[in-house]
C-alpha cells in the first residue's frame, strides 16, 4: 500500500508542469509540406488532443470540470480543461466554483514548415497546473508516448505550502531530484537528457533529444530506397541540425 502523507488540512501546493515536444520531418516539395501540415492537423485535431488530455487527467487522479476546444485556420488546435483533485470536489452543490482557477490543463499545437530546406516541424505545448495532492509528473511517460517526440522540454515547479498534522509548513510533499525520476528508464535510454534544477526554489528543468535518427521514419511520402546515398546524408544532416538548434535554443551557423 502506498504511504500517504497525513496533512493538517487543505493542500494548497500548486504544481505546474510545462511540457513541450517537437516532431521533425522531411517533406520534399511545397505540396508535400502542405500535405504534411494537413496530415498533422487531422492526426492531432482538437478532438484528438482532447481525448489525450482527458486520459491524462484521469491518470493523475483529477476530475474534469469543463472543456473548451478549438481548431484553427490555416492550422493548429487548442484545448483547455478546468480540473480538480477528486478529493476537493463535493458530491453536489456549487462549491467547486472556488476551485476552478487553481487546476487546469491547456494544450496547443503548432505545425509549420521551413521555407527553404524542406524541413517541417510539429510543436505541442502542454501546461498542467494542479492544486492538491496530485502531481502531473505521473503522466510523463504517457505524454511522451502520445506524440512523436524528437525533442522534449519540461519545466516543473512547486509553489506555495501546506502543513502537516503538527502545523509545520511543507513546501513540497513528494520526493524529486529530477524530472527524469518520473520517466521510465527504457524511455530515457532513447534520449540524451540535460537537467537544470534550482532545488532551493523547487524549480526543475529537463530537456531531451532523441539519440538515433532512422531516416525512413522522418520521410513524408518518400521511400528511402528512392534516394541516392548523398541525398540521404544531406537530409539526415538537415534533420539533425534542425533538432540540435531546437534543443539548444540557438541557430547553428
Order of alpha helices (4+ residues) and beta strands (2+ residues): beta-alpha-alpha-beta-beta-beta-beta-alpha-beta-beta-beta-alpha-beta-beta-alpha
